[in-house]
């Protein structure tokens, strides 16, 4: 896990000008979606919204043929970068099992997380909320945008929702939450959650990073980003 983290850090921070979401960041996250929590299962990646929601139904309910038709909508042609889903028990007043889902929008490292990016994520949320087969009060949805940096508008949204006590929360309505996270938020969360394991392994971040960079010492720019991505995708956990 930690080697994948270091590879992704190099792509996001050191190769910002040469890396993009489709060829680099997304490919790594598809293969290692535990970055957003080991409790989630990959339902689909880089699928149009309609196909993603159909696969969502298949995985959760074992339906071989999706008979429910989604509303005709231009948003069907929007692409979701990563669609992760999971069902887990969440305590409620009536001891009911809630179904929690996560949708992740990834951007190229050079893209700033702005109001425009958040609007795209909110479009996904609005689409899901309009689908009768997905709007049960027993479902929870988390829509997450991830970029290297956030702008002042996003920071103001943090302030507006800081009373909720949830890192990165920028909008909340009904059973849906929208988060704006930096890659540093993702990496730090991993380190905090896995601190005991990393200590047992005597994790030396600098040594690991140097060893990985030695593998691509004869490459530069886009070629280096491509090679690091291939190494990260090939990592078996």
N, C-alpha and C positions, 0 to 999 in steps of 0.2 A: 504493500500500500504506500509506504513512505517514498519508495522510488518513483512511483507514478506521480505523487505529489510534487517531487522535485522536478520531474520532467515537465509537468504542466506549469510550474512556476517559471521555468526557463522560457517556455513558449509565451506565456502571458506577459512577463516582465522584461525579458531580455530580447525577445524577437518580436516585439509589438508591431513593428513596421511590416513584417513579413508574414505574420500569422493571421488567419481568418477563422470565422466560426465553423464553416462547413468542412474545410479540409484538415483542420487541426483540433480546435477546442471541442467541437461536437464529437468527432471521432473518438477522442479520449474519453469523454463523459459517457458516450454510448457504451463503451466497453467497461467503464468503471463508474457506474452510476451510484455506487456506494458513497461517492463524494457527498451526496445529498442525504445520506442516511441509509444504513444497511437494511432498514425495515421496508424499503420500497423495492418493488419489482418492475423491471422494464416492460412496459406495455407496447410502446412503439417509439421510433425515432425518425425524425425528418419525414413525417407523413402528413398529408393534407388533413385538415381538421376532421372531416367526415370519417376517413379511414381510421384515424386515431381513436375516435370515440367508438367506432364499431369494434375495434380490437380491444378497447377498454371493456366493453360488454362481454366479449368472448372470454377474456382472461378471468374476469371476476365471476362470471356466471356459467362458464362452460358452454356457451351457445355456439354451435357450429355454423348456423345460418342466422344472420341478424335480419329479422323481419321488420323491425321498427325503422321507419324512414325519417331522416333528419329533415328539418325545414329547408326549403330551397333558399340559399343565402349566399351572397358573394363571399362571405367569410369562409365558406367551404374551401375556397381556393387559397386561403392563408395557410402557411406552413407553421407547424409547431416544431421547434428544434428538438426538444426531448419531452416525452410524455411518460411519466412514471406514475404508477398507481399501487396502492396497497390497501388492504382492509385490516384494521386492527381495532382492538377493544379500547374505547375511551370512556372513562367513568362519567356518567351523567346522573341527574337527580333520580331518574327512574331505572338506573342500571341497564341502560340500553346500549347496544353495540353500535357505534358510529363507524362509518366508512370514511377513511381519510385518503385524499388523492393529492398529487402534486403535479403541476405543470411548470416546466422550466424553459425560459427563453434565454438563449445564449447569444452573446454578441462578440464580434471581433475584439481583440484586446485594445485596439486603438479607439474603439467607440466609447464615448462618454455616456453614462447612464443619466438620461435626461427625462423631462416630461414627455417627450415624444416616444421614447422607449417604453415608459410606463403605460402610455396610452395603448400601445400595441398589446401589452400584457392584459390590460383591462378589457381590450376587445375580445380576447380569448375568454375572459371571465364572463363578459356579457353574453357571449355566444352560448356558453355552457348553461348559464342561468335561464336562457330562453328555451332550453330543451326540456320538455316535460319528463323525459325518462332519466334526467340527471339532476333534478332540482328538489329531491326529497330532503326534508329537514334532518334525515339520518345520514346525510353525506356532508363531509367537510372538504373544501377545496382550498389548496394553497397554490397561488400563482407567483412564480419567482423570476425576477429579472436579474441577470448576473453580468456585470461589467467590471473593468479594472478600477474605475473611479466613478463617483457620483457627483452631480452638480449641486448648486445651492438650492434649487427647487426640491430635489430629493431630500436634502438635509432638512429643509423646512417641514417636509412630510414626516420625517422621523420625529421631529419635535411635536407635531400635531397628534401623533399616536404613541408617544413615549409612556403615557399613563397605562398602556396595555401591558407593558413589561415584556415585549417581544422584539428582539433584535431585528432590525430591518423592516419592520412593518410600516407600510405607507398608506394602506387603504383597507377598509373592512366594511363589508355589507352582508347582511344575512349570514349564510354559512360559508362565505368566501373571504379569503384574506389575500392581499397582494403584498409581496416583499420585494425590496430592492437591496441586493447584496453585492458587495465587492468580492473579488477573488480572495482578498485577504481575510474577509469574513469566513469564507468557505474553508480556507487552509487553517485558520486559527481554531475554528470549531472542531476540525479533525484532530488537531494537536491536543486540544483540551479533552476531547472524548477518549483519545487513545494514549494519554500521557503515561499511564502505568505500563502499557505494552511497549511504548517507545523507550521508556527508561530501562525496562528489562533487556531490550535489544541493544541498549547503549547507543542509541541512535545519534550518529554524528552527521548532522545535516550538511556541513561543508564537505566532509569527505565523500559522502554519497554523491553530492552535486558534482564534485571534481571528477569522480570516476565516470559518471554518466557523460560529462562534457568531453572526456578523453575519447569516448566512442565516436564523437562527431567533430573531432579537432580539425579534420581536413575539409570541412564543409562550412559554408557561410550563407547568411541570408535565408531565402525561401527554402533552399536545399536543406539547411540545418533544421528548420522548422518541420519539414517533411520527414526527415530522418528521426528526429526526436519523437514525432507523433507515431511513427511505425514502431519504435521501441516501446512506447507507452502502451499502444494497442496490443502488442504481443505479450505484455507482462501478464502472467497467470498468477492469480491470488489464491 
